[in-house]
Amino acid sequence: MSVQEKIHQTVTGNPVVLYMKGTPQFPQCGFSATVVQIMKLCGVQNYVSVNVLADPEVREGIKQYGNWPTIPQLYVSGDLVGGCDIVREMFQTGELQKLLEQVSTATSSPPA
Amino acid sequence: MVTPGSIEASIRAGIACEYCEVSGDGQHFEAIIVSAQFRGLTRLKQHQLVFAALGDRMRSEIHALSMRTLAPEEWSA
């Protein structure tokens, strides 16, 4: 399976996926830490996080996949929502909470 | 070292800006960009336009770019 296929499987197979540097417990970049914090404030607990620092192929691959050159990247229902700026802006306007509520009913299964 | 001015030049070369201001310390940059090309686009698409203007520079030189993208109407509002 190619990296692109692997990424596609991850983002389409899980309602909420965060590609980040580090882990939610130990973010290794301020921007990733911000998005983790926002997810917490939104009450989203069972999202899938992928540490791009642990896999150079995924780190490069996700930039192509999302047509987005930076990390973090948040995916909801298979679609790229955005990076830190957009996530923060959507959180401030309440758009993000709405989007996450829509998928939260479907997020009963633990991450694969 | 990457200067805010050189980032601004790259953005202006790729996008017709009504206003563009970049500040930063050589590692992290912040940009405010106003362009008619942003009209009707989602924030995601707006940011992708800016990233496209910066091209490979986003990969090699620029670690982080925080941006606010606005259509002219949003800017004057």
N, CA and C atoms of all chains as a GROMACS GRO file, in nm:
protein
  567
    1MET      N    1   0.085  -0.119   0.000
    1MET     CA    2   0.000   0.000   0.000
    1MET      C    3   0.089   0.125   0.000
    2SER      N    4   0.058   0.217  -0.088
    2SER     CA    5   0.138   0.340  -0.093
    2SER      C    6   0.102   0.431   0.024
    3VAL      N    7   0.189   0.528   0.046
    3VAL     CA    8   0.164   0.622   0.156
    3VAL      C    9   0.032   0.697   0.133
    4GLN      N   10   0.007   0.736   0.008
    4GLN     CA   11  -0.117   0.808  -0.022
    4GLN      C   12  -0.240   0.723   0.008
    5GLU      N   13  -0.231   0.594  -0.025
    5GLU     CA   14  -0.343   0.503   0.004
    5GLU      C   15  -0.362   0.488   0.155
    6LYS      N   16  -0.249   0.477   0.222
    6LYS     CA   17  -0.253   0.461   0.368
    6LYS      C   18  -0.319   0.583   0.434
    7ILE      N   19  -0.281   0.702   0.389
    7ILE     CA   20  -0.338   0.824   0.444
    7ILE      C   21  -0.488   0.831   0.412
    8HIS      N   22  -0.520   0.798   0.288
    8HIS     CA   23  -0.660   0.801   0.246
    8HIS      C   24  -0.745   0.710   0.334
    9GLN      N   25  -0.690   0.590   0.361
    9GLN     CA   26  -0.761   0.494   0.444
    9GLN      C   27  -0.782   0.550   0.586
   10THR      N   28  -0.679   0.614   0.639
   10THR     CA   29  -0.689   0.669   0.775
   10THR      C   30  -0.793   0.779   0.783
   11VAL      N   31  -0.789   0.874   0.689
   11VAL     CA   32  -0.879   0.990   0.701
   11VAL      C   33  -1.023   0.957   0.664
   12THR      N   34  -1.041   0.857   0.578
   12THR     CA   35  -1.179   0.822   0.541
   12THR      C   36  -1.237   0.716   0.636
   13GLY      N   37  -1.147   0.645   0.704
   13GLY     CA   38  -1.193   0.538   0.793
   13GLY      C   39  -1.220   0.584   0.935
   14ASN      N   40  -1.189   0.710   0.964
   14ASN     CA   41  -1.210   0.765   1.097
   14ASN      C   42  -1.276   0.903   1.085
   15PRO      N   43  -1.370   0.933   1.173
   15PRO     CA   44  -1.443   1.060   1.160
   15PRO      C   45  -1.354   1.183   1.179
   16VAL      N   46  -1.263   1.176   1.276
   16VAL     CA   47  -1.179   1.292   1.304
   16VAL      C   48  -1.034   1.246   1.315
   17VAL      N   49  -0.948   1.302   1.231
   17VAL     CA   50  -0.806   1.265   1.233
   17VAL      C   51  -0.721   1.391   1.238
   18LEU      N   52  -0.625   1.391   1.329
   18LEU     CA   53  -0.532   1.504   1.340
   18LEU      C   54  -0.390   1.457   1.310
   19TYR      N   55  -0.333   1.512   1.202
   19TYR     CA   56  -0.191   1.489   1.173
   19TYR      C   57  -0.114   1.598   1.246
   20MET      N   58  -0.022   1.558   1.331
   20MET     CA   59   0.044   1.656   1.417
   20MET      C   60   0.189   1.616   1.445
   21LYS      N   61   0.262   1.710   1.505
   21LYS     CA   62   0.398   1.679   1.550
   21LYS      C   63   0.390   1.644   1.697
   22GLY      N   64   0.428   1.520   1.729
   22GLY     CA   65   0.415   1.472   1.865
   22GLY      C   66   0.280   1.405   1.885
   23THR      N   67   0.242   1.393   2.009
   23THR     CA   68   0.116   1.328   2.044
   23THR      C   69   0.030   1.427   2.123
   24PRO      N   70  -0.100   1.400   2.135
   24PRO     CA   71  -0.184   1.490   2.216
   24PRO      C   72  -0.129   1.505   2.358
   25GLN      N   73  -0.070   1.401   2.412
   25GLN     CA   74  -0.012   1.408   2.547
   25GLN      C   75   0.116   1.493   2.546
   26PHE      N   76   0.197   1.476   2.440
   26PHE     CA   77   0.323   1.549   2.429
   26PHE      C   78   0.340   1.611   2.290
   27PRO      N   79   0.268   1.719   2.266
   27PRO     CA   80   0.284   1.787   2.136
   27PRO      C   81   0.427   1.842   2.126
   28GLN      N   82   0.483   1.835   2.004
   28GLN     CA   83   0.621   1.882   1.988
   28GLN      C   84   0.630   2.006   1.900
   29CYS      N   85   0.522   2.078   1.893
   29CYS     CA   86   0.519   2.202   1.816
   29CYS      C   87   0.403   2.283   1.868
   30GLY      N   88   0.422   2.414   1.878
   30GLY     CA   89   0.320   2.501   1.935
   30GLY      C   90   0.188   2.498   1.859
   31PHE      N   91   0.198   2.486   1.726
   31PHE     CA   92   0.076   2.488   1.645
   31PHE      C   93  -0.004   2.360   1.666
   32SER      N   94   0.068   2.248   1.675
   32SER     CA   95   0.000   2.121   1.703
   32SER      C   96  -0.063   2.126   1.842
   33ALA      N   97   0.009   2.184   1.938
   33ALA     CA   98  -0.042   2.194   2.074
   33ALA      C   99  -0.171   2.276   2.078
   34THR      N  100  -0.175   2.381   1.998
   34THR     CA  101  -0.295   2.466   1.993
   34THR      C  102  -0.416   2.387   1.946
   35VAL      N  103  -0.396   2.310   1.839
   35VAL     CA  104  -0.510   2.234   1.785
   35VAL      C  105  -0.555   2.126   1.886
   36VAL      N  106  -0.459   2.062   1.952
   36VAL     CA  107  -0.492   1.963   2.055
   36VAL      C  108  -0.577   2.029   2.164
   37GLN      N  109  -0.535   2.148   2.203
   37GLN     CA  110  -0.608   2.222   2.307
   37GLN      C  111  -0.751   2.254   2.262
   38ILE      N  112  -0.765   2.294   2.138
   38ILE     CA  113  -0.897   2.326   2.085
   38ILE      C  114  -0.986   2.202   2.079
   39MET      N  115  -0.926   2.089   2.042
   39MET     CA  116  -1.004   1.964   2.039
   39MET      C  117  -1.054   1.932   2.179
   40LYS      N  118  -0.971   1.957   2.277
   40LYS     CA  119  -1.007   1.932   2.416
   40LYS      C  120  -1.123   2.023   2.456
   41LEU      N  121  -1.111   2.151   2.419
   41LEU     CA  122  -1.216   2.248   2.451
   41LEU      C  123  -1.348   2.214   2.382
   42CYS      N  124  -1.337   2.148   2.267
   42CYS     CA  125  -1.458   2.107   2.194
   42CYS      C  126  -1.516   1.978   2.251
   43GLY      N  127  -1.444   1.918   2.346
   43GLY     CA  128  -1.492   1.794   2.407
   43GLY      C  129  -1.473   1.671   2.320
   44VAL      N  130  -1.385   1.683   2.220
   44VAL     CA  131  -1.358   1.568   2.133
   44VAL      C  132  -1.245   1.486   2.195
   45GLN      N  133  -1.275   1.364   2.230
   45GLN     CA  134  -1.174   1.283   2.297
   45GLN      C  135  -1.124   1.166   2.213
   46ASN      N  136  -1.216   1.109   2.136
   46ASN     CA  137  -1.176   0.986   2.066
   46ASN      C  138  -1.139   1.012   1.920
   47TYR      N  139  -1.059   1.117   1.899
   47TYR     CA  140  -1.010   1.137   1.763
   47TYR      C  141  -0.880   1.060   1.743
   48VAL      N  142  -0.849   1.035   1.618
   48VAL     CA  143  -0.725   0.965   1.587
   48VAL      C  144  -0.617   1.070   1.563
   49SER      N  145  -0.502   1.053   1.629
   49SER     CA  146  -0.392   1.144   1.602
   49SER      C  147  -0.277   1.066   1.540
   50VAL      N  148  -0.213   1.128   1.443
   50VAL     CA  149  -0.099   1.066   1.377
   50VAL      C  150   0.022   1.155   1.399
   51ASN      N  151   0.126   1.099   1.459
   51ASN     CA  152   0.250   1.173   1.484
   51ASN      C  153   0.338   1.165   1.360
   52VAL      N  154   0.346   1.274   1.286
   52VAL     CA  155   0.423   1.271   1.161
   52VAL      C  156   0.573   1.261   1.186
   53LEU      N  157   0.616   1.296   1.306
   53LEU     CA  158   0.760   1.287   1.336
   53LEU      C  159   0.804   1.141   1.345
   54ALA      N  160   0.708   1.052   1.363
   54ALA     CA  161   0.741   0.910   1.375
   54ALA      C  162   0.750   0.842   1.238
   55ASP      N  163   0.710   0.912   1.133
   55ASP     CA  164   0.709   0.850   1.000
   55ASP      C  165   0.734   0.955   0.891
   56PRO      N  166   0.860   0.962   0.845
   56PRO     CA  167   0.897   1.064   0.744
   56PRO      C  168   0.812   1.054   0.617
   57GLU      N  169   0.773   0.933   0.579
   57GLU     CA  170   0.692   0.917   0.457
   57GLU      C  171   0.555   0.981   0.473
   58VAL      N  172   0.496   0.960   0.590
   58VAL     CA  173   0.366   1.021   0.617
   58VAL      C  174   0.381   1.172   0.629
   59ARG      N  175   0.490   1.214   0.690
   59ARG     CA  176   0.515   1.358   0.707
   59ARG      C  177   0.516   1.430   0.573
   60GLU      N  178   0.581   1.371   0.472
   60GLU     CA  179   0.581   1.432   0.339
   60GLU      C  180   0.451   1.403   0.265
   61GLY      N  181   0.403   1.279   0.283
   61GLY     CA  182   0.284   1.235   0.209
   61GLY      C  183   0.160   1.316   0.242
   62ILE      N  184   0.146   1.354   0.367
   62ILE     CA  185   0.024   1.426   0.407
   62ILE      C  186   0.023   1.566   0.346
   63LYS      N  187   0.140   1.620   0.319
   63LYS     CA  188   0.148   1.753   0.257
   63LYS      C  189   0.093   1.748   0.114
   64GLN      N  190   0.124   1.639   0.045
   64GLN     CA  191   0.071   1.621  -0.091
   64GLN      C  192  -0.078   1.589  -0.085
   65TYR      N  193  -0.112   1.500   0.006
   65TYR     CA  194  -0.251   1.453   0.013
   65TYR      C  195  -0.346   1.570   0.034
   66GLY      N  196  -0.310   1.658   0.126
   66GLY     CA  197  -0.400   1.769   0.158
   66GLY      C  198  -0.375   1.893   0.075
   67ASN      N  199  -0.275   1.887  -0.014
   67ASN     CA  200  -0.232   2.007  -0.086
   67ASN      C  201  -0.211   2.120   0.016
   68TRP      N  202  -0.139   2.085   0.119
   68TRP     CA  203  -0.122   2.175   0.234
   68TRP      C  204   0.019   2.152   0.288
   69PRO      N  205   0.104   2.255   0.288
   69PRO     CA  206   0.247   2.230   0.313
   69PRO      C  207   0.288   2.224   0.459
   70THR      N  208   0.194   2.244   0.551
   70THR     CA  209   0.236   2.249   0.691
   70THR      C  210   0.157   2.150   0.777
   71ILE      N  211   0.213   2.125   0.895
   71ILE     CA  212   0.153   2.040   0.998
   71ILE      C  213   0.122   2.134   1.114
   72PRO      N  214   0.015   2.125   1.185
   72PRO     CA  215  -0.088   2.019   1.183
   72PRO      C  216  -0.190   2.033   1.070
   73GLN      N  217  -0.261   1.924   1.047
   73GLN     CA  218  -0.374   1.922   0.954
   73GLN      C  219  -0.487   1.843   1.020
   74LEU      N  220  -0.604   1.904   1.022
   74LEU     CA  221  -0.720   1.837   1.081
   74LEU      C  222  -0.815   1.791   0.971
   75TYR      N  223  -0.852   1.663   0.978
   75TYR     CA  224  -0.947   1.605   0.881
   75TYR      C  225  -1.074   1.564   0.954
   76VAL      N  226  -1.188   1.602   0.897
   76VAL     CA  227  -1.316   1.557   0.950
   76VAL      C  228  -1.394   1.494   0.836
   77SER      N  229  -1.442   1.376   0.858
   77SER     CA  230  -1.516   1.300   0.756
   77SER      C  231  -1.440   1.292   0.624
   78GLY      N  232  -1.310   1.276   0.633
   78GLY     CA  233  -1.229   1.258   0.512
   78GLY      C  234  -1.185   1.388   0.446
   79ASP      N  235  -1.238   1.501   0.492
   79ASP     CA  236  -1.201   1.629   0.430
   79ASP      C  237  -1.105   1.708   0.516
   80LEU      N  238  -1.010   1.773   0.450
   80LEU     CA  239  -0.920   1.862   0.523
   80LEU      C  240  -0.998   1.985   0.570
   81VAL      N  241  -0.995   2.009   0.698
   81VAL     CA  242  -1.059   2.128   0.755
   81VAL      C  243  -0.963   2.246   0.747
   82GLY      N  244  -0.837   2.220   0.784
   82GLY     CA  245  -0.737   2.324   0.775
   82GLY      C  246  -0.623   2.301   0.872
   83GLY      N  247  -0.538   2.404   0.880
   83GLY     CA  248  -0.428   2.401   0.975
   83GLY      C  249  -0.467   2.480   1.099
   84CYS      N  250  -0.367   2.517   1.175
   84CYS     CA  251  -0.391   2.581   1.304
   84CYS      C  252  -0.474   2.709   1.293
   85ASP      N  253  -0.441   2.796   1.196
   85ASP     CA  254  -0.513   2.924   1.182
   85ASP      C  255  -0.662   2.903   1.159
   86ILE      N  256  -0.692   2.814   1.063
   86ILE     CA  257  -0.832   2.794   1.025
   86ILE      C  258  -0.909   2.725   1.138
   87VAL      N  259  -0.845   2.627   1.201
   87VAL     CA  260  -0.909   2.557   1.313
   87VAL      C  261  -0.941   2.656   1.425
   88ARG      N  262  -0.847   2.745   1.453
   88ARG     CA  263  -0.867   2.843   1.559
   88ARG      C  264  -0.980   2.940   1.522
   89GLU      N  265  -0.977   2.985   1.397
   89GLU     CA  266  -1.080   3.078   1.352
   89GLU      C  267  -1.218   3.013   1.358
   90MET      N  268  -1.227   2.887   1.313
   90MET     CA  269  -1.355   2.817   1.314
   90MET      C  270  -1.403   2.789   1.456
   91PHE      N  271  -1.306   2.770   1.546
   91PHE     CA  272  -1.342   2.749   1.686
   91PHE      C  273  -1.400   2.878   1.743
   92GLN      N  274  -1.338   2.990   1.709
   92GLN     CA  275  -1.383   3.119   1.761
   92GLN      C  276  -1.522   3.156   1.711
   93THR      N  277  -1.555   3.114   1.588
   93THR     CA  278  -1.687   3.148   1.534
   93THR      C  279  -1.791   3.042   1.570
   94GLY      N  280  -1.746   2.929   1.625
   94GLY     CA  281  -1.840   2.822   1.661
   94GLY      C  282  -1.864   2.722   1.550
   95GLU      N  283  -1.806   2.749   1.432
   95GLU     CA  284  -1.824   2.658   1.317
   95GLU      C  285  -1.766   2.520   1.344
   96LEU      N  286  -1.652   2.520   1.411
   96LEU     CA  287  -1.583   2.393   1.436
   96LEU      C  288  -1.666   2.303   1.527
   97GLN      N  289  -1.722   2.363   1.632
   97GLN     CA  290  -1.804   2.286   1.725
   97GLN      C  291  -1.921   2.222   1.651
   98LYS      N  292  -1.983   2.298   1.562
   98LYS     CA  293  -2.096   2.245   1.484
   98LYS      C  294  -2.053   2.127   1.399
   99LEU      N  295  -1.941   2.146   1.332
   99LEU     CA  296  -1.891   2.041   1.244
   99LEU      C  297  -1.860   1.914   1.324
  100LEU      N  298  -1.799   1.932   1.440
  100LEU     CA  299  -1.761   1.816   1.521
  100LEU      C  300  -1.882   1.748   1.584
  101GLU      N  301  -1.983   1.830   1.617
  101GLU     CA  302  -2.106   1.772   1.672
  101GLU      C  303  -2.173   1.682   1.570
  102GLN      N  304  -2.169   1.725   1.445
  102GLN     CA  305  -2.231   1.646   1.338
  102GLN      C  306  -2.173   1.505   1.328
  103VAL      N  307  -2.042   1.495   1.351
  103VAL     CA  308  -1.980   1.364   1.338
  103VAL      C  309  -1.973   1.289   1.470
  104SER      N  310  -1.996   1.359   1.581
  104SER     CA  311  -1.973   1.295   1.712
  104SER      C  312  -2.069   1.180   1.737
  105THR      N  313  -2.186   1.185   1.677
  105THR     CA  314  -2.280   1.075   1.696
  105THR      C  315  -2.227   0.946   1.634
  106ALA      N  316  -2.138   0.961   1.537
  106ALA     CA  317  -2.087   0.844   1.466
  106ALA      C  318  -1.952   0.798   1.520
  107THR      N  319  -1.906   0.861   1.626
  107THR     CA  320  -1.770   0.832   1.672
  107THR      C  321  -1.765   0.740   1.793
  108SER      N  322  -1.848   0.640   1.793
  108SER     CA  323  -1.850   0.552   1.910
  108SER      C  324  -1.738   0.450   1.910
  109SER      N  325  -1.689   0.415   1.790
  109SER     CA  326  -1.586   0.310   1.786
  109SER      C  327  -1.448   0.369   1.811
  110PRO      N  328  -1.364   0.298   1.884
  110PRO     CA  329  -1.228   0.345   1.912
  110PRO      C  330  -1.143   0.345   1.785
  111PRO      N  331  -1.037   0.425   1.782
  111PRO     CA  332  -0.953   0.433   1.663
  111PRO      C  333  -0.892   0.298   1.626
  112ALA      N  334  -0.882   0.274   1.497
  112ALA     CA  335  -0.825   0.148   1.448
  112ALA      C  336  -0.674   0.152   1.462
  113MET      N  337   1.903   3.394   0.551
  113MET     CA  338   1.788   3.410   0.639
  113MET      C  339   1.669   3.463   0.560
  114VAL      N  340   1.554   3.407   0.591
  114VAL     CA  341   1.432   3.448   0.523
  114VAL      C  342   1.380   3.577   0.585
  115THR      N  343   1.352   3.674   0.502
  115THR     CA  344   1.300   3.800   0.554
  115THR      C  345   1.150   3.810   0.525
  116PRO      N  346   1.078   3.881   0.610
  116PRO     CA  347   0.936   3.903   0.583
  116PRO      C  348   0.914   3.966   0.446
  117GLY      N  349   1.006   4.057   0.407
  117GLY     CA  350   0.993   4.125   0.278
  117GLY      C  351   0.998   4.028   0.161
  118SER      N  352   1.084   3.926   0.170
  118SER     CA  353   1.095   3.831   0.059
  118SER      C  354   0.971   3.743   0.051
  119ILE      N  355   0.911   3.715   0.165
  119ILE     CA  356   0.786   3.637   0.164
  119ILE      C  357   0.675   3.721   0.102
  120GLU      N  358   0.672   3.846   0.143
  120GLU     CA  359   0.571   3.936   0.087
  120GLU      C  360   0.585   3.945  -0.065
  121ALA      N  361   0.710   3.953  -0.112
  121ALA     CA  362   0.734   3.962  -0.256
  121ALA      C  363   0.682   3.837  -0.328
  122SER      N  364   0.707   3.720  -0.269
  122SER     CA  365   0.659   3.596  -0.332
  122SER      C  366   0.507   3.592  -0.337
  123ILE      N  367   0.444   3.634  -0.228
  123ILE     CA  368   0.297   3.633  -0.225
  123ILE      C  369   0.242   3.729  -0.330
  124ARG      N  370   0.302   3.849  -0.336
  124ARG     CA  371   0.255   3.949  -0.432
  124ARG      C  372   0.278   3.904  -0.577
  125ALA      N  373   0.384   3.824  -0.597
  125ALA     CA  374   0.412   3.776  -0.733
  125ALA      C  375   0.307   3.675  -0.778
  126GLY      N  376   0.248   3.605  -0.681
  126GLY     CA  377   0.153   3.499  -0.718
  126GLY      C  378   0.008   3.539  -0.706
  127ILE      N  379  -0.019   3.642  -0.628
  127ILE     CA  380  -0.158   3.682  -0.603
  127ILE      C  381  -0.168   3.834  -0.620
  128ALA      N  382  -0.274   3.877  -0.684
  128ALA     CA  383  -0.298   4.022  -0.696
  128ALA      C  384  -0.354   4.071  -0.563
  129CYS      N  385  -0.267   4.134  -0.485
  129CYS     CA  386  -0.307   4.175  -0.350
  129CYS      C  387  -0.348   4.321  -0.346
  130GLU      N  388  -0.454   4.348  -0.275
  130GLU     CA  389  -0.489   4.487  -0.246
  130GLU      C  390  -0.405   4.534  -0.128
  131TYR      N  391  -0.373   4.438  -0.044
  131TYR     CA  392  -0.291   4.470   0.073
  131TYR      C  393  -0.217   4.342   0.112
  132CYS      N  394  -0.091   4.358   0.150
  132CYS     CA  395  -0.016   4.241   0.196
  132CYS      C  396   0.091   4.290   0.293
  133GLU      N  397   0.087   4.233   0.410
  133GLU     CA  398   0.186   4.271   0.509
  133GLU      C  399   0.235   4.145   0.579
  134VAL      N  400   0.367   4.127   0.581
  134VAL     CA  401   0.424   4.009   0.646
  134VAL      C  402   0.520   4.055   0.755
  135SER      N  403   0.509   3.994   0.869
  135SER     CA  404   0.605   4.022   0.976
  135SER      C  405   0.656   3.888   1.028
  136GLY      N  406   0.768   3.893   1.098
  136GLY     CA  407   0.821   3.767   1.150
  136GLY      C  408   0.966   3.778   1.190
  137ASP      N  409   1.015   3.670   1.249
  137ASP     CA  410   1.148   3.671   1.310
  137ASP      C  411   1.250   3.585   1.235
  138GLY      N  412   1.214   3.540   1.114
  138GLY     CA  413   1.306   3.455   1.039
  138GLY      C  414   1.268   3.307   1.048
  139GLN      N  415   1.188   3.272   1.147
  139GLN     CA  416   1.140   3.134   1.163
  139GLN      C  417   0.988   3.128   1.149
  140HIS      N  418   0.923   3.212   1.228
  140HIS     CA  419   0.777   3.218   1.226
  140HIS      C  420   0.733   3.351   1.167
  141PHE      N  421   0.635   3.340   1.078
  141PHE     CA  422   0.588   3.461   1.010
  141PHE      C  423   0.438   3.475   1.022
  142GLU      N  424   0.395   3.599   1.015
  142GLU     CA  425   0.252   3.627   1.014
  142GLU      C  426   0.222   3.716   0.895
  143ALA      N  427   0.113   3.684   0.829
  143ALA     CA  428   0.076   3.762   0.710
  143ALA      C  429  -0.070   3.803   0.715
  144ILE      N  430  -0.095   3.923   0.669
  144ILE     CA  431  -0.232   3.968   0.644
  144ILE      C  432  -0.240   3.996   0.495
  145ILE      N  433  -0.332   3.928   0.428
  145ILE     CA  434  -0.339   3.940   0.283
  145ILE      C  435  -0.483   3.970   0.242
  146VAL      N  436  -0.498   4.076   0.165
  146VAL     CA  437  -0.630   4.112   0.114
  146VAL      C  438  -0.626   4.103  -0.037
  147SER      N  439  -0.715   4.024  -0.095
  147SER     CA  440  -0.714   4.008  -0.240
  147SER      C  441  -0.855   3.980  -0.291
  148ALA      N  442  -0.884   4.037  -0.406
  148ALA     CA  443  -1.013   4.010  -0.470
  148ALA      C  444  -1.021   3.864  -0.514
  149GLN      N  445  -0.904   3.800  -0.531
  149GLN     CA  446  -0.904   3.658  -0.571
  149GLN      C  447  -0.960   3.567  -0.462
  150PHE      N  448  -0.972   3.618  -0.341
  150PHE     CA  449  -1.024   3.536  -0.231
  150PHE      C  450  -1.176   3.532  -0.229
  151ARG      N  451  -1.238   3.620  -0.308
  151ARG     CA  452  -1.385   3.628  -0.308
  151ARG      C  453  -1.449   3.493  -0.336
  152GLY      N  454  -1.542   3.456  -0.250
  152GLY     CA  455  -1.620   3.334  -0.274
  152GLY      C  456  -1.548   3.205  -0.241
  153LEU      N  457  -1.424   3.215  -0.195
  153LEU     CA  458  -1.350   3.094  -0.161
  153LEU      C  459  -1.358   3.067  -0.011
  154THR      N  460  -1.350   2.939   0.025
  154THR     CA  461  -1.340   2.904   0.167
  154THR      C  462  -1.202   2.947   0.218
  155ARG      N  463  -1.189   2.959   0.350
  155ARG     CA  464  -1.058   2.991   0.409
  155ARG      C  465  -0.953   2.890   0.362
  156LEU      N  466  -0.995   2.764   0.356
  156LEU     CA  467  -0.902   2.659   0.314
  156LEU      C  468  -0.846   2.689   0.176
  157LYS      N  469  -0.935   2.722   0.081
  157LYS     CA  470  -0.891   2.751  -0.056
  157LYS      C  471  -0.809   2.880  -0.061
  158GLN      N  472  -0.846   2.976   0.022
  158GLN     CA  473  -0.770   3.102   0.026
  158GLN      C  474  -0.626   3.076   0.071
  159HIS      N  475  -0.614   2.996   0.177
  159HIS     CA  476  -0.479   2.966   0.227
  159HIS      C  477  -0.401   2.882   0.126
  160GLN      N  478  -0.472   2.793   0.056
  160GLN     CA  479  -0.404   2.711  -0.044
  160GLN      C  480  -0.350   2.798  -0.158
  161LEU      N  481  -0.422   2.905  -0.192
  161LEU     CA  482  -0.373   2.998  -0.293
  161LEU      C  483  -0.241   3.062  -0.249
  162VAL      N  484  -0.237   3.102  -0.122
  162VAL     CA  485  -0.115   3.165  -0.069
  162VAL      C  486  -0.001   3.064  -0.068
  163PHE      N  487  -0.030   2.943  -0.023
  163PHE     CA  488   0.074   2.839  -0.021
  163PHE      C  489   0.125   2.812  -0.163
  164ALA      N  490   0.033   2.813  -0.260
  164ALA     CA  491   0.073   2.789  -0.399
  164ALA      C  492   0.167   2.900  -0.446
  165ALA      N  493   0.138   3.023  -0.406
  165ALA     CA  494   0.223   3.136  -0.444
  165ALA      C  495   0.364   3.119  -0.386
  166LEU      N  496   0.370   3.063  -0.268
  166LEU     CA  497   0.501   3.045  -0.202
  166LEU      C  498   0.572   2.919  -0.250
  167GLY      N  499   0.497   2.825  -0.305
  167GLY     CA  500   0.554   2.705  -0.366
  167GLY      C  501   0.653   2.633  -0.277
  168ASP      N  502   0.770   2.604  -0.334
  168ASP     CA  503   0.871   2.526  -0.262
  168ASP      C  504   0.929   2.598  -0.142
  169ARG      N  505   0.911   2.728  -0.138
  169ARG     CA  506   0.965   2.801  -0.023
  169ARG      C  507   0.900   2.751   0.107
  170MET      N  508   0.774   2.707   0.099
  170MET     CA  509   0.708   2.655   0.219
  170MET      C  510   0.776   2.528   0.267
  171ARG      N  511   0.832   2.452   0.173
  171ARG     CA  512   0.898   2.325   0.209
  171ARG      C  513   1.035   2.350   0.268
  172SER      N  514   1.108   2.439   0.201
  172SER     CA  515   1.251   2.448   0.232
  172SER      C  516   1.285   2.558   0.332
  173GLU      N  517   1.220   2.673   0.319
  173GLU     CA  518   1.270   2.788   0.396
  173GLU      C  519   1.182   2.830   0.512
  174ILE      N  520   1.051   2.814   0.492
  174ILE     CA  521   0.959   2.875   0.587
  174ILE      C  522   0.903   2.767   0.679
  175HIS      N  523   0.935   2.779   0.806
  175HIS     CA  524   0.888   2.679   0.901
  175HIS      C  525   0.740   2.699   0.931
  176ALA      N  526   0.701   2.820   0.951
  176ALA     CA  527   0.562   2.843   0.989
  176ALA      C  528   0.514   2.979   0.941
  177LEU      N  529   0.396   2.977   0.883
  177LEU     CA  530   0.335   3.100   0.836
  177LEU      C  531   0.191   3.103   0.883
  178SER      N  532   0.165   3.196   0.970
  178SER     CA  533   0.029   3.214   1.018
  178SER      C  534  -0.034   3.322   0.933
  179MET      N  535  -0.155   3.300   0.887
  179MET     CA  536  -0.210   3.404   0.800
  179MET      C  537  -0.357   3.434   0.821
  180ARG      N  538  -0.390   3.557   0.787
  180ARG     CA  539  -0.528   3.602   0.782
  180ARG      C  540  -0.554   3.643   0.640
  181THR      N  541  -0.649   3.576   0.577
  181THR     CA  542  -0.681   3.609   0.438
  181THR      C  543  -0.819   3.672   0.433
  182LEU      N  544  -0.830   3.778   0.356
  182LEU     CA  545  -0.956   3.852   0.352
  182LEU      C  546  -0.987   3.898   0.209
  183ALA      N  547  -1.114   3.894   0.176
  183ALA     CA  548  -1.159   3.959   0.053
  183ALA      C  549  -1.170   4.109   0.084
  184PRO      N  550  -1.162   4.194  -0.019
  184PRO     CA  551  -1.163   4.340   0.004
  184PRO      C  552  -1.282   4.385   0.088
  185GLU      N  553  -1.397   4.323   0.067
  185GLU     CA  554  -1.517   4.362   0.143
  185GLU      C  555  -1.500   4.336   0.292
  186GLU      N  556  -1.438   4.225   0.324
  186GLU     CA  557  -1.418   4.189   0.465
  186GLU      C  558  -1.317   4.284   0.531
  187TRP      N  559  -1.225   4.328   0.450
  187TRP     CA  560  -1.119   4.414   0.499
  187TRP      C  561  -1.172   4.551   0.540
  188SER      N  562  -1.259   4.607   0.456
  188SER     CA  563  -1.311   4.740   0.484
  188SER      C  564  -1.423   4.736   0.587
  189ALA      N  565  -1.482   4.618   0.605
  189ALA     CA  566  -1.597   4.608   0.697
  189ALA      C  567  -1.555   4.631   0.841
   0.00000   0.00000   0.00000
